[in-house]
């Protein structure tokens, strides 16, 4: 049982997914994760990876966000995840500042909620795309 108190026993496939995500810096799509897992686990199917990621997400072990092209990107849970995403070139940049931390603390303290993680994303034009022409 983890610190969240909600984690059920993981299947071997879910454990493999977590171990693989631990080796990845940043985010990864389901398809790319599947390709990495298939290199060492030939019997693992794409549907199993999708299901495993969803179970891990619901248990608060994995987080996801949607890229500008609609693809889900997964990573291990990090308490805070903030991005600026350019709507022209689709480049995402992490943002260090966190204006949401106070709200999260209030949710946990005043309303007794358990927050696994939060995301904040801004959309606009990066400096390169601005310079290339409005």
C-alpha contacts under 8 A as a table, 3 or more apart, distances in Angstrom:
res1	aa1	res2	aa2	distance
1	X	4	X	7.82
1	X	5	X	5.93
1	X	6	X	7.19
1	X	7	X	5.68
1	X	8	X	7.03
1	X	9	X	7.82
2	X	5	X	5.53
2	X	6	X	7.25
2	X	7	X	6.09
4	X	7	X	6.88
4	X	60	X	7.83
6	X	59	X	6.61
7	X	59	X	5.81
8	X	59	X	7.96
10	X	13	X	7.96
10	X	14	X	5.80
10	X	15	X	6.18
11	X	14	X	5.16
11	X	15	X	6.25
12	X	15	X	5.05
12	X	16	X	6.22
13	X	16	X	5.02
13	X	17	X	6.24
13	X	44	X	7.73
13	X	48	X	7.67
13	X	49	X	7.77
13	X	52	X	7.04
14	X	17	X	5.02
14	X	18	X	6.28
14	X	49	X	7.98
14	X	52	X	5.27
14	X	53	X	7.45
14	X	56	X	7.28
15	X	18	X	5.12
15	X	19	X	6.14
16	X	19	X	5.07
16	X	20	X	6.07
16	X	37	X	7.82
17	X	20	X	5.17
17	X	21	X	6.16
17	X	33	X	7.99
17	X	37	X	7.58
17	X	49	X	7.43
17	X	52	X	7.35
17	X	53	X	7.50
18	X	21	X	5.05
18	X	22	X	6.23
18	X	76	X	7.56
19	X	22	X	5.12
19	X	23	X	6.85
20	X	23	X	5.35
20	X	24	X	6.79
20	X	33	X	7.89
20	X	36	X	7.97
20	X	37	X	7.40
21	X	24	X	5.16
21	X	75	X	6.30
21	X	76	X	6.33
22	X	25	X	7.73
22	X	76	X	6.99
24	X	27	X	7.28
24	X	28	X	7.77
24	X	75	X	7.99
26	X	75	X	6.45
27	X	73	X	5.57
27	X	74	X	5.17
27	X	75	X	4.92
28	X	32	X	6.35
28	X	33	X	6.31
28	X	73	X	5.13
28	X	74	X	5.28
28	X	75	X	6.65
29	X	32	X	5.28
29	X	33	X	6.12
29	X	71	X	7.02
29	X	72	X	6.02
29	X	73	X	4.63
29	X	74	X	6.17
30	X	33	X	5.06
30	X	34	X	6.00
30	X	49	X	7.00
30	X	50	X	6.62
30	X	72	X	7.29
30	X	73	X	7.13
30	X	74	X	7.42
31	X	34	X	5.05
31	X	35	X	6.32
31	X	46	X	7.49
32	X	35	X	5.07
32	X	36	X	6.35
33	X	36	X	5.14
33	X	37	X	6.16
33	X	49	X	7.92
34	X	37	X	5.08
34	X	38	X	6.00
34	X	45	X	7.70
34	X	46	X	6.05
34	X	49	X	6.40
35	X	38	X	5.15
35	X	39	X	6.62
36	X	39	X	5.51
36	X	40	X	7.58
37	X	40	X	5.76
37	X	41	X	5.78
37	X	42	X	7.86
37	X	44	X	7.40
38	X	41	X	4.85
38	X	42	X	4.94
38	X	43	X	7.44
38	X	44	X	6.36
39	X	42	X	6.58
41	X	44	X	5.75
44	X	48	X	6.73
44	X	49	X	7.59
45	X	48	X	5.24
45	X	49	X	6.61
46	X	49	X	5.11
46	X	50	X	6.37
47	X	50	X	5.05
47	X	51	X	6.15
48	X	51	X	5.10
48	X	52	X	5.87
49	X	52	X	5.01
49	X	53	X	6.05
50	X	53	X	5.32
50	X	54	X	6.31
51	X	54	X	5.14
51	X	55	X	6.24
52	X	55	X	5.20
52	X	56	X	6.15
53	X	56	X	5.08
53	X	57	X	5.98
53	X	62	X	7.12
53	X	74	X	7.99
54	X	57	X	4.98
54	X	58	X	6.15
55	X	58	X	5.17
55	X	59	X	6.25
56	X	59	X	5.07
56	X	60	X	6.35
56	X	61	X	5.29
56	X	62	X	5.46
57	X	60	X	5.15
57	X	61	X	5.74
57	X	62	X	4.53
57	X	63	X	5.64
57	X	64	X	7.47
58	X	61	X	7.67
58	X	62	X	7.94
59	X	62	X	7.72
60	X	63	X	7.12
60	X	77	X	7.05
60	X	116	X	5.62
60	X	117	X	7.92
61	X	76	X	6.21
61	X	77	X	5.55
62	X	74	X	6.71
62	X	75	X	5.74
62	X	76	X	4.55
62	X	77	X	4.92
63	X	74	X	5.70
63	X	75	X	5.60
63	X	76	X	6.06
63	X	77	X	5.23
63	X	78	X	7.84
63	X	117	X	7.68
64	X	72	X	6.29
64	X	73	X	5.35
64	X	74	X	4.46
64	X	75	X	6.53
65	X	72	X	5.65
65	X	73	X	5.44
65	X	74	X	6.83
66	X	69	X	7.82
66	X	70	X	5.60
66	X	71	X	5.48
66	X	72	X	4.49
66	X	73	X	6.07
67	X	70	X	5.26
67	X	71	X	5.30
67	X	72	X	6.29
67	X	73	X	6.88
67	X	90	X	7.87
68	X	71	X	7.43
68	X	85	X	7.83
68	X	87	X	7.21
68	X	90	X	6.13
69	X	90	X	7.97
77	X	116	X	7.60
77	X	117	X	6.75
78	X	81	X	6.66
78	X	117	X	6.58
79	X	116	X	6.94
79	X	117	X	4.72
79	X	118	X	6.75
80	X	98	X	7.59
80	X	117	X	6.02
80	X	118	X	5.67
80	X	119	X	6.31
81	X	94	X	7.49
81	X	95	X	7.84
81	X	117	X	7.79
81	X	118	X	6.39
81	X	119	X	4.77
81	X	120	X	6.53
82	X	94	X	5.65
82	X	95	X	5.13
82	X	96	X	6.99
82	X	97	X	7.87
82	X	98	X	7.48
82	X	119	X	5.52
82	X	120	X	4.69
82	X	121	X	5.65
83	X	92	X	6.21
83	X	93	X	5.39
83	X	94	X	4.46
83	X	95	X	5.24
83	X	120	X	6.39
83	X	121	X	4.70
83	X	122	X	6.19
84	X	92	X	5.64
84	X	93	X	5.27
84	X	94	X	6.48
84	X	95	X	6.78
84	X	121	X	5.71
84	X	122	X	4.63
84	X	123	X	5.76
84	X	124	X	7.49
85	X	90	X	6.04
85	X	91	X	5.66
85	X	92	X	4.24
85	X	93	X	6.36
85	X	121	X	7.18
85	X	122	X	6.17
85	X	123	X	4.94
85	X	124	X	6.54
85	X	125	X	7.70
85	X	126	X	7.73
86	X	89	X	5.76
86	X	90	X	4.93
86	X	91	X	5.46
86	X	92	X	6.49
86	X	123	X	5.82
86	X	124	X	5.09
86	X	125	X	4.73
86	X	126	X	5.37
87	X	90	X	5.37
87	X	91	X	7.96
87	X	123	X	6.24
87	X	124	X	5.60
87	X	125	X	6.09
88	X	125	X	6.56
88	X	129	X	6.88
89	X	129	X	7.22
95	X	98	X	7.99
98	X	101	X	6.01
99	X	102	X	7.11
100	X	103	X	5.33
100	X	104	X	6.31
101	X	104	X	5.09
101	X	105	X	6.21
102	X	105	X	5.15
102	X	106	X	6.27
103	X	106	X	5.13
103	X	107	X	6.23
104	X	107	X	5.13
104	X	108	X	6.35
104	X	115	X	7.06
105	X	108	X	5.23
105	X	109	X	6.03
106	X	109	X	5.09
106	X	110	X	5.41
106	X	111	X	7.24
107	X	110	X	5.68
107	X	111	X	5.18
107	X	112	X	6.59
107	X	113	X	5.78
107	X	114	X	7.93
107	X	115	X	7.85
108	X	111	X	5.80
108	X	112	X	4.79
108	X	113	X	4.60
108	X	114	X	5.79
108	X	115	X	6.81
109	X	112	X	5.46
109	X	113	X	7.46
115	X	118	X	7.60
125	X	128	X	8.00
125	X	129	X	5.93
125	X	130	X	6.01
126	X	129	X	5.42
126	X	130	X	6.19
127	X	130	X	5.04
127	X	131	X	6.15
128	X	131	X	5.20
128	X	132	X	6.19
129	X	132	X	4.95
129	X	133	X	6.57
129	X	134	X	7.45
130	X	133	X	5.53
130	X	134	X	5.56
131	X	134	X	7.46
